[in-house]
């Protein structure tokens, strides 16, 4: 199968990744290729040793361009992309103009929903959902419930998976420090981890991209010392190395985390997860995931103590159920079902161009 994965203009697939979506795309692409498929990814750049082929149809925009002109140009450039060789097109990021541009490709279209059902995304996707132009896919039960309600659909659920081999556990628990890794901003709430570490008199290592400099300067920087350390925005290999000596991973996000990929990576590394129920999927019911519904960092202290008796093997065993191989099998099953339905042309309500529906002239299957 020939597959086109789409991120967007200006997106880097080089490590360290800017978010879990980039990590997901590279992981899915690598596994699809290992399974014998051909994968191209639309993005700006990728690591030199990437298995997939990078496709960048976008020219650099000028600072003088208005946002309207920039979007129009990107849409036009994407429409001109030669997609004859691809069997399916799979979107992963919020670029509605690229999705509508893709309606003319006469290919089954898929969109993995990595984000909550906020107003701007719901508004952009409602008409696509109504006419069945695209198959939406949820990454967790939490995301599925939100989007099922917002779009009036029964969206297929394919849980995120990781390459377990990238996150080796060293067997014995290290227990030298607490570990926190995510984007550094208010909603990810590293301040709670810092307060907890100070209260428990435990070392804390913080890793992640600073996306809110003011938050970092006010809530993180004043506390940095030999006990509380910030190691920067790091690669998966560097994070895996830190995990080997971590006593627990702190998941402190105060928003409804769509999935919690970093928490899964730490579990695969043999590190128990301690945090708020908002920070991990609610169906992660396991001894290695210790959470509280309380939003107070003080209520995490007892959970950190409890986590000390959790074995590395128990953490890794739980994480192994959410692996990239199983995830990829589910995506391939969804792709194949769409391809088996065949295609006819219809007139697109957005652009007037010809677009695809299945032979029975019903919307593409959503389950």
N, C-alpha and C positions, 0 to 999 in steps of 0.2 A: 504494500500500500504506500502511496505517496502522500505525505501529510504536510500541510503548511500550518505551523503555529504562529500566531500573531501576538506581538506585544504592542509596540507603538513607536512613533518617532522619538528619537532621543533616548531610548531605553538601552541601558548597558546590561549585558549578560556576563560581564566580567566580575570575578570575585575581587573584593567582598561584595556580595549582592546588596542592593538597596532595600529589598524587602523579600518576604517569603515567596512572592509570586515569581520573581526571577529564578529563585532556587527550584521552585516547582517546575517551571518550564524546562529548565536544563535537565532536571532529573527525569521528567517524562520523556523528553526527546532522546536522552541517552538510552533509556530502557526500550523505547520503540525501535531504535537503531539496533540495539543488541538482539531484539526479537526479529530482525530481518527487514524492517521497514525503512523507507527513505524519509528523512525529516529535514525541512528547511524552517528557519525561524526569522520572522520579520522583526528586526531590532537595529540599533545603531552600531553596536559593537559586541564582540564576544571574545573569550579567551582564545589564544592562538591554537591551542590543542583541542578545541571543541570538536566533538564528533559530528555535529550537525553542520549544515551549510547556512551561513548568515546571508540574509536577503535584506537590503536596505534601499527601498525605492524612493526615499525622501531626500531631497536636497536641503542643505542648511538654510534655515530661514534667517532673515535679517531682522535686526532689532526695530527697524522702522515699520515692519509689517503690522497691520492691525490684527487682532485675534481672529476676526472674521476672515480676512484674507489668508491668514496662516492655515486655518482649518480648511478653507476651500482649496488651497493648493495641495495640502496633504491628501485630501479626499481624491483630487484629480490624479495625483501621483500614484496613489494606491489602486485606483481604477485601471490605470494603464499597466499594472503588473500582469505579466503573462502567467496565468494560472492553469493553462491547459494540461499540464502534467500532473496536477494534484487531484487526488480523489476527494479529499475533504479539507475544509478550512476551519481552524480551531482558534477562536479568540480567547484572550485571557485578561485583558486590561480594559479600562473604561475609556474607549475612544469611539463614541457612537457614530461619528462621521466615517470611520473606517468600516464599521459594520454595515451601514447603509450602502457604502461603496461596494462592499462585497456581495450585495444582493444580485449584482449582474453577472457574477462568476459562474452561475449554473452549477454550483457545488453544494452539497450538504454543509450547513454552517452550524458551528457549536460555540457556545460561550460558557466557560467555567466561571461561576460566580464566587469570587474570592472575598467579596466585601459585603457588609450588611446592606439591607434594603433601605438606603437613605433616599430622600426625596428626588435628588437629581438623577440617580440611577433608575429609580422606578419610572419617572417621567420619560426617560429615554427608551426604556425597554417595553413599555406597555403595548405600544402598537405592534412591535415586533412579535410580542407574545400573542396578541390577539389574532394575527394573521398566520402564525406558525412559521415565520420565516427562518427561525433559528431554534436549535435545541439548547435550552439552558441546563446547566449541571451545577448542583450544589456540592460543597466540599465538606459539609457537616450537617448534622440534624438541626443545629441552631440556625444555620444559614438557610436550609431548606424550609423550615417553618416560616421564616420571615418572607422569603420569596414566593412560596406557595400562596400565602395570604395576599401579598402585594400584587401578584400577577394572575391570580385565580387559576393556577396550574398545579399539577402533581409533578414536580420537577424531579428527575432522577438524581439520586445521591451517590456520589463516588467519593469516599473518604480519601483525604490526602494520604500519601504514603511516602516513605523515604528510603533511600538506599542504606540499608543497615550497615553495609560494609564501610561506609564513610564515617561511621560513628562507633568505633570499637570500644568495648568496655575492658578494663584491665583486671576484672575479677574482684579483687579486694577493694573496698571503699577507701578513697584517699583521706577525706575528712579534714582538709587543711583550710578551706574557706567556703563561704557561700558564693554562689555565682548568679549573675543576672545578665541577660543578653537580649536586647531589643532596640528598636528606635528610641532615642532619648527625647521624650516629649511628655506632656502632662497626662495624656490618656494611658501611656504605658507605665507611668507612675513609679519610676525608679526611686523617688523620694521615700516611698514606703519601705523599700529594701534597705536604704541607707539608715533610716530610723530604726529598723529592726536590728540591723547589724550592730549599731552603736549600743542599743539597749542590751543586746545579748553578749556584747563584748567579743564579737566574732569578726574575723577578717571578711571582707567582701570585695570581689572583683566584678567590675562593671564593664561590659563590652557593648558596642553598638554605635550606629550612626547618629550624630547629633542633628535632629531635624527641627529643633527649637532652641536656638542659641541662648535666648533669654532665659528659658527654663533651666538649661544647663548651668548658666552663670549664676542663677539665683538659688537653685535647689541642689546642685551637685558639686560644683567647683569649690564652694566654701568648706566642704566636708572631706575633700581629698587629702589623704595623708598616708602613712605607712599601713594603716588598717583598712581604709577605704581607697581602692585604686581603680582608676579608669584606664583601660588598655587600648581604647580606640575602636575603630571600625575594622573588624578582623575577618579573616577568611574562615571557611568551614574547618579546614585543617587546624588552624590556630585555636578555634573554639573547641574542637575535639580534644586538643592537647590540654586545654584548661579544664575540661570536664573530668579528666582522669583523676584530678586531685580535689574535686569539689565535694563537699558534704551534702549539699542540697542545691537545687535550682529554684530560684524565687520567681514565681509568675504573679506579678502584681498589677496587671492591667485592670483599669477600672471600667473600660468599655467592654461590650460583649464581643470578646475575641472570636473572629470567624472560625478559626481552627486552633491556632497555637502550635505552629510548626517547630519553633525553637524548643518548646517543652517536649515534643515528641523526640527531637534529636537528643535531648539530654537524657530522656528515659532510655533511648537506645544505647547511650553511653554508660548506662548503669547508675545514673544519678536520679534519686527521687525528686518529684516536683512538689513544692509547697507554695500555695498561693490562694488567691481569691477565686470563687466559682466563676466570676466573669472572665477569667483569664484562660480557662481551658474548656473544651467541650463538656457539657453536663453529663454525657453518656460515658465519660472516662471513669468508670467506677472500678477502682483497683487499689490495692494496698500501697502501690508506689506513687499514687496521686493523692495528696492530702490537701484538701481545700476547706475554706470556710465561706459562708454566705455573708459574714460580717465584713464591712469595708475597712475595718480598723487594723492597722499593721500590728498592733499589740496582740491580736488574736492569732497571729501567725507563729508566735514564739513557741507555744506548746506543740504546734505541728512540726516545727523544726526539730524539737527534741524527739518527737515520736518517729521522725523519719530516720533517725540514726540506726534503728534496728532493721530497716528494710535492706534486703540484700541486693547487690548489683544484678544478680541473675534474675531476680523477680522483676526489676525495672525493665531489663532488656527483653525478657519474655513477653511482657505486655506490649512493648513497642513493636516487637517483631510481627504482631498481628496487623500492623498498619505499614506494610512494605510497598515499595514502588512496583514490584513485580505484580502483585495482586491488583493494585490500582490500575496499572497499564492494561491488564487483561480486561478489566471492566470498561475502560475507555475504548479498547478495540471492539468489544462486543457492541457498544453503542454505535461506533462508526459503521460497523458491518451491517447492523440493522437498518441504518439509514441508506446505505448503498444498495441493499437488497430490495428496497422499496422502489427503486427506479426513479425517473424524473420526467417532468414535462415543464413547459414554460408557461408563466403567467405574467401579467403586467403589474409591475411594482407600484404601489400607491405613493411611495416616497419620491421616486426619481423618474418614473415612466419607462424604466428599462425592464428587460425580461429577467425574471428570476425563477427559482426552482421551487416546485412542490412535488409531492410524490404522485405516482401515476393515478391514484384514485382521486386526485385533486383535493385531498385533505391536507392539513398542515403536517409538517415533518413530525415524526413520533416524539413525544416528550416523556415516555416511560418505557 
